Amino acid sequence: MRGRKRKRGGGGGRGKCLWVFSFPPNHSNRRRAGVGTLNSVNQEEICYFDTGDNTAMGPRKKSVKTCLLNNEIPEEIIPDETKDYMNQLSHEVLCHIFRYLPLQDIMCMECLSRKLKEAVTLYLRVVRVVDLCAGRWWEYMPSGFTDSSFLTLLKKMPDVEQLYGLHPRYLERRRVRGHEAFSIPGVLEALQACPNLVGVETSHLELVESIWTYMPHVHILGKFRNRNGAFPIPPENKLKIPIGAKIQTLHLVGVNVPEIPCIPMLRHLYMKWVRLTKPQPFKDFLCISLRTFVMRNCAGPTNSLKYVPLVTGLASARNLEHLEMVRVPFLGGLIQHVVEDSWRSGGFRNLHTIVLGACKNALEVDLGYLIITAARRLHEVRIQPSLTKDGVFSALKMAELEFPQFETLHLGYVDEFLLQSRMANADLVKYGLADVVENPGIITDIGMKAVNEVFSCIKYLAIYNCPHLHNPYSWISDHSRWTRLVDINLVRCHALKLDSFGQFIELLPSLEFISLDQMFREPPKGCARVGLSAGTGIGVSSALVSNQNSNNDNDNNAQNNNANIHDNNHHHPDDSDEENDFRQDLQPGEQQFAADALNEMEDIVQEDGEVVAESENETSAQNQAVIPVDVDEEQAGPSGLQRVVKPTPITVHDSESDDEEDSLELQEVWIPKNGARRYSEREEKIGESVQSRELSEVAKTKPRHAIKRKRTADKSTSTSDPVIEDDHVQVLVLKSKNLVGVTMTNCGITDLVLKDCPKMMFIHATRCRVLKHLKVENAPIVNRFDYAQCKKLNMDQVLDQILRMPPERNRIIYLRPMQQVDTLTLEQKLFSGPYPYHICIIHEFSNPPNVRNKVRIRSWMDTIANINQELIKYEFFPEATRSEEDLKKYPKYPWGREIYTLEGIVDGAPYSMISDFPWLRSLRAAEPNSFARYDFEDDEESTIYAPRRKGQLSADICMETIGEEISEMRQMKKGVFQRVVAIFIHYCDVNGEPVEDDYI
């Protein structure tokens, strides 16, 4: 069919729809449709027919073009209300039309007229390809089928060869006499009634197994993806795969499978959370057509020797392109030997993607042989932490190979399931997964320099938890320029130096995107006082070294391996309170011991409740020490890399004022040099009598401690006077000619400086606890700013810095503050400031957060600005200014602006908007036009404003709507700004507790 065109009437499709069809005499088209027995059309047929009513249109014409069939003379013009267009079409034309309709709609036409019923019957009689889900493989087929009705349907299609979309919501396992249901035996009976059936597409485990058993000649079409996959594996999810099954793509998630046999036709095998129940599940494995093999977190034999047939079978698949093994405990060195044996015959030579993650026995030589063999076509490698070493890349460098297509490298790769799962390693082992506890990657700066010398074309670099990386600037050399690097993603590389990172970024000519997660964390409070170096454990004072617990090996670490799974995977904005997390995990007796030990020390308590503690020499007898968390001692457990806190009962507590009560639980008494006792907030509420009583009780119970403090009170030491320490200033300076955007999550920087970023477009910062300031020196087109759950963000400074930028772009700023906001003061500062923009401030109170208003705003702020620019450039409209003289001219509300407010409710939560945007109220109140779209889930009654729903798709269309208002403003000689700024403030976190949000 050719020349299909749709003309729309007014009202956005609610009126009359006229469809025009043109059918050339093309016999091949007829054959493709399966219409081989119908009379052919000798000449082109042009047909007009009505598919709707005319309720939304204006006055209708009394006549329309007539339908010309086979050069017949047009009939007399008669009113179209009485004209039956459909019955004038031939059966062949109707069958051609049916090709473009879902089967469900075709079946509904049977009851409309006798001719349509005949056409449907004729179409079903000759159709060869049927789709029960209208091309949507993820959907379910229409409900309501029973065994008898499904059999009746398929009997109407005797020539059907390929049946797609056989995805029933529920199938009974067996028939029950006298009960009409949809069952597996009923489906099989219906399929067997189609003598020409070649293939079926389905997603039902038991059904596909039955087809393999009773109809082995039938192919499984498309991708077989089972539904309802989960971990732990549901016991009802079972599948037995026969030898030689006719299937090309097999996706199994959360299924019990006895074995993977020889399947010559199989091209793509994807297994996630699959339990292989036979002792030798790969004994007969041979899939010579295999192109993709993915095996992630599957439960199989623990004996690594039993994976030998798997690896040898993969080597025999000469066209294998994608190899992915996660938590597969194959024999170490096995891949090396198989590659050596099969390289002449092309084993693994066509690989373009290699992924090894949490494979217990994998060796560097296994990975190296795979990479070398696949050098010609390789373009992506993901390497697990245990293989992320300098030696791998040194060996590849010595091989002197070229990797012309290589683009993506992920170092320290940990599977998403292991990062996000809250299960301990022991629980995963209980469900049959291999016992794996990963240490961090040990690659150093030397290895990173070799990375680019080996992979000179690399574009995308991701590094996860490599604590031995320090100086990115040293990664660049004459032979390692990183000239094509476009995207860099760093996660938990805690030792990376901030200034060196900034220098590295400046030297990357093609870099566009930076993503930083848990990077540049702030040093614990008091490090400068006691001689620690940025909280890394480097440069520890002699007192701490002498007290360090030497019995701190992997056995001790293993005891606490999974102590804080939730904390590490769902990061609190106050992530520096790590030691406090450990204290809360202690048993009650251990907590009391920690408190007693703390009173053995001289400790400094900051005014906001932050504790900086250092043990005295007396504590060396108990072999206790204040030991900061050492980044090199992090381990990867089942939920990814986790902090392993050393079991020392004395902890350094780093908290904000919000956590003051936790601090006070640890401390029992503190007496400064002048002998006056420091009050806590709780103690201030209690009278002096209580204070004196507590002091006397303390003197009775712990006289030795008080005497010791008295004796050392006159000493001038680093820990004898109170310390009020601000956050350690860490400034990230970005200077890059091609950088487009930066994303930061849980980072310890305090200041972000855009020094020279001419192409920068967005900044996203989430849960950066100490991030406070933004400085923009040269970033003219940056227009999207997201600051979510940044506890100490200076909102006034950030907003002022953004609004002072030259108005070269519209800007949108999204804020989720964690403290109360004085909205009146904020609005006054913004509207009265020297900012040459129209400003809109939206206060959103949904909790949990709703993003519909946020997304909607992005669509209409450009609409307003485009109207203004059109008026200024082409309609000689006055342009507004915001100079110092203007500010003096309007010192009071509304500060020379036309300010108005709008309020509403979205999903039961209120929002309010205050703005001086012109035109917005008129556009919002306007009636929809002929371009309006009605396929939105919501309308402007439940959200802030929807231009596309109104049909306001361009500045020209909008200006027609608001023509009167434009004339009024022209007469009043009121100017407009060319650019606008929208500030969206979400108030769900203002109580200081972060709200979990999937959209962040």
Salt bridges, closest charged atoms under 4 A:
GLU75 OE1 - LYS83 NZ 3.65
ASP80 OD2 - ARG60 NH2 2.73
GLU92 OE2 - ARG30 NH1 3.88
GLU92 OE2 - HIS96 NE2 3.93
GLU110 OE2 - LYS156 NZ 3.40
GLU118 OE1 - HIS91 NE2 3.26
GLU118 OE2 - ARG114 NH1 2.67
ASP147 OD2 - ARG175 NE 3.56
GLU161 OE2 - ARG128 NE 3.96
GLU189 OE1 - ARG175 NH2 2.18
GLU201 OE1 - HIS167 NE2 3.65
GLU206 OE1 - ARG173 NE 3.02
GLU259 OE2 - LYS278 NZ 3.33
ASP284 OD2 - LYS283 NZ 3.38
GLU321 OE1 - HIS352 NE2 3.55
GLU324 OE2 - ARG296 NH2 2.47
GLU324 OE1 - HIS322 NE2 2.81
GLU324 OE1 - ARG382 NH2 3.96
GLU340 OE1 - HIS337 ND1 3.74
GLU364 OE2 - LYS389 NZ 3.33
GLU380 OE2 - ARG382 NE 3.15
GLU407 OE2 - LYS459 NZ 3.61
GLU453 OE1 - LYS397 NZ 2.68
GLU506 OE2 - LYS735 NZ 3.60
GLU522 OE2 - ARG769 NH2 2.22
ASP567 OD2 - ARG643 NH1 3.68
ASP574 OD1 - ARG769 NH1 3.12
ASP574 OD2 - LYS791 NZ 3.60
ASP575 OD2 - HIS571 ND1 3.50
GLU578 OE2 - ARG521 NH1 3.51
GLU578 OE2 - ARG643 NH1 3.99
GLU600 OE2 - ARG704 NH2 3.02
GLU600 OE2 - HIS705 NE2 3.37
ASP603 OD1 - ARG709 NH2 3.94
GLU607 OE2 - ARG678 NE 3.88
GLU610 OE2 - LYS525 NZ 3.91
GLU633 OE2 - LYS646 NZ 3.99
GLU634 OE2 - ARG492 NH2 2.23
GLU634 OE1 - HIS494 NE2 3.69
ASP654 OD1 - LYS525 NZ 3.80
GLU656 OE2 - ARG769 NH1 2.39
GLU656 OE1 - LYS792 NZ 3.00
ASP658 OD2 - LYS791 NZ 3.24
GLU683 OE2 - ARG677 NH1 3.07
GLU694 OE1 - ARG677 NH1 3.71
GLU697 OE2 - ARG693 NE 3.88
ASP721 OD1 - ARG529 NH2 3.10
ASP726 OD1 - LYS772 NZ 3.47
ASP727 OD1 - LYS525 NZ 3.10
ASP727 OD2 - LYS772 NZ 3.13
ASP727 OD2 - LYS792 NZ 2.60
ASP751 OD2 - HIS773 ND1 2.97
GLU777 OE1 - LYS755 NZ 3.70
GLU777 OE2 - LYS775 NZ 3.53
ASP786 OD2 - LYS854 NZ 3.41
ASP796 OD2 - LYS829 NZ 2.82
ASP800 OD2 - ARG804 NE 2.92
GLU827 OE2 - HIS843 NE2 2.82
GLU875 OE1 - ARG970 NH2 3.90
GLU898 OE2 - LYS974 NZ 2.36
ASP907 OD1 - ARG852 NH2 3.34
ASP916 OD2 - HIS838 ND1 3.35
ASP916 OD2 - ARG897 NH1 2.74
ASP935 OD2 - ARG933 NH2 2.70
ASP938 OD2 - ARG852 NE 2.86
ASP938 OD1 - ARG856 NH2 3.01
GLU940 OE2 - LYS950 NZ 3.34
ASP989 OD2 - ARG816 NE 2.81
ASP997 OD2 - ARG816 NH1 2.51
